[in-house]
Amino acid sequence: MHVAPVGGTAVQDHVALAEIELCGDLIIAASAAHEDRLSLESIDEVLKVAEERDGSHSGG
């Protein structure tokens, strides 16, 4: 088990911070939505998903 050192040294997990930011963006979008749920397209827009949901890639 690894314990962070005492003395103000902060350990940052950049992946976890990015996930927290994405969750916050989704919460903000959901609270601003005029419908009960966000559409899949809205979720993709918030998460900046470039690929289509069916798995095909654009540009090739």
N, C-alpha and C positions, 0 to 999 in steps of 0.2 A: 504494500500500500504506500502510495506517495503522498506526502503531506507538504503543502506549500510552506516555504520558510516564513518564519515570523519576522516582522520588521518592516512591513509596508511594501514588500515586493509582491506586486500583483501578477498572477499568472493569467494570461489571456488566451482563450481558445477562439481563434478567429472564425472557425467553422461554426461554433456555437453562437457567437455574436452575430454572424450573418443570418443564421436560422432565426434568431430572436428578432432581428430587424425585419425579415420577411413575414414572420408571424404578426408583428406589429402593423406592417403594411396591409396585410389581409384583414386584420381587425378594424383598421380605419376604413378600408373600402367597404367592409360589411356593414359598418355602422352608418355609412353614408349612402348605402344602397336604398333604392326606392322599393325594392321587392323584398320578399322574405329571405331569399337566398341569392348568392352571387351566381351568375351563369359560369359555365366552364370557360367561356371566352373572357369574361371579366377576371377570373382567377388567373388565367394565362397572362393577361395584360398586366396585372399587379405583379406577378412573379417574373415578368419579362421573359416568357417562354417563347422561343423563336420557332420551334418545330411544331408541326401540326399534330393533333392528337392521334391520328391514325398511324403514326410512326414514319410517314414518308418525309423526306427531307426536301426542302426547296433548293433550287439551284443545281440540280444534278440529276 
